[in-house]
């Protein structure tokens, strides 16, 4: 019955600023714009697989939300932080431990890194790792994951 999540929406304060962020910074493809409703839609990944809509709303209605972009785990581990920094974005991990190193959610398992859009929405790059989940480990460094996965 349910095959996946197709679409999600965010409220933003400045539609053009946010549209520029999602296209020029993150590289999403704009697929539709409705000036009357102050909304822009973007394809996420391949066209017609997943869609993000951003709506310009009054500031009082813009509440920070969270969602994650699925990425290859190797890219999250080796390139995501460099990519974000090249776009002048600060990044942080789930533990918010003052570092910008990706962390592993052992219960999935997946590696991820966080950053914010111009309206404070919490965005995440996440990649599902090979191997069996180990929920008892919690959230750990990739190095600790590799050690635990090999034991």
N, C-alpha and C positions, 0 to 999 in steps of 0.2 A: 504494500500500500504506500507508505511514505518512503520515498527514495532518497531524500536529501533535503537540504535547506536551499531554496532557490534565491531568496531575496531578503534583504534587510535594509532598514532606513535609519537615517540620522537626521536630527534637526541641527542646523547650523545658523550662525549669526549673519554671515556674509557669504552668499551663494558663490559669487565669483572667486573670492579668496579660497574657499573650500574646493571649488571645481578645479582651480589651478593646482592646489595641493594634490588632489587625487589623480590628476592627469600628469602634471609636470614633475611632481616629486615621486609619487608611487607608480606612475606609468599605466594607470588604468585607462581603458578605452571608453570615452564618452559615447553612449549609444542613443540617448534621447534627452531632449531638453524641452520643458514645458514652461514657457515664460509666464503664462497666465497663473499657473499654480506655484511658481518659484521653486521648481524641482529640476534636478539633473540626475540622470541614471547613468551608471557605468557598468560595463561588463567586468567581471572579476574572473581572471583566467580566460578560458575559451568562451567565445560568444555563446549566449543562450544556455550556459551552464549555471552561472550564479550572477546575481545583480545587486548592486548597491545603489540606493537612492538617497540623495541629500536634499533636504527641504530647508529653505530660508524661513526662519521663524523669529519672533521677538525674543530678545535675550532671556527673558524670564522663562521661556519654554525650552531653552536649550539646556538639557541635563546630560552630563557625561555618561556615555554608554561604553560598552566593551564588546569587541568581536575580534576574531583572529583570522588572518589570511593563511591558508594552507600553502606551505612551501616545501621544497626538498629539504630533508634534515641536514644534508651536507652544506647546503647554502646557508641555512640558519646558523650552523656552527662556524663556517669559515668566511662567509661574506656579508651576512646581514648587518652586523655592527658597522663594518666599513661602509656599506651602502648607506645606512642611516646617517652616519657622520658626514659622508660626502654630500648629503642633502641638508646639512646643518641641523639635524634632529638629535636630540638626546635620547639615549636608550637606557633601559634598566631591566632587571630581571624580576621575576615574581617575588623573590625574597627581599627585593629592594635593599640589597646589602651594600649599596654604594659602588658596585661594579657594573660593568656593562657586558659581563660574560653571560651567554645563554645558559639556562638551567634546564634540568630534565624533570618532568612530571613523571615519576616512576610508575604511577598507576595506569598510564596510557600504554606504553611509554611514548613521550614526545619531548622534543627540545624546543625552547621558545625564548624569544626576547620581545620586550614591550617598548612602545613609544607612543607619543600623543599626536593627535591632529591639531589644527589651529584652534579648535573649540574645546580642547581638553578631553576628547573621546580617547579612551585607552585602546590602542590598536596593538596587535600582536602578530608576529611572524611565528608560525609553528610548523614543525615537521615531525611526522610520526616515525619513530625509530623501529628498527627490526628488533625482534626478541620478545620474550615473555614479560608481561607487566609484573612489577614488584611493588605493589601499593604500600607495603610496610616500610619502604625507604623514603616515602614522602617526596619532597622536592630537593634535588641534589645536583651537584655539579656533573658535567658530562664525564669528567675523569672518574668520579666516584661511580657513575653509572657503568662505565666500561669495566671498572674493577668488579662491581657487583654482578654484572651480566656474565662475566667470565668465570665466576665462582659457583 
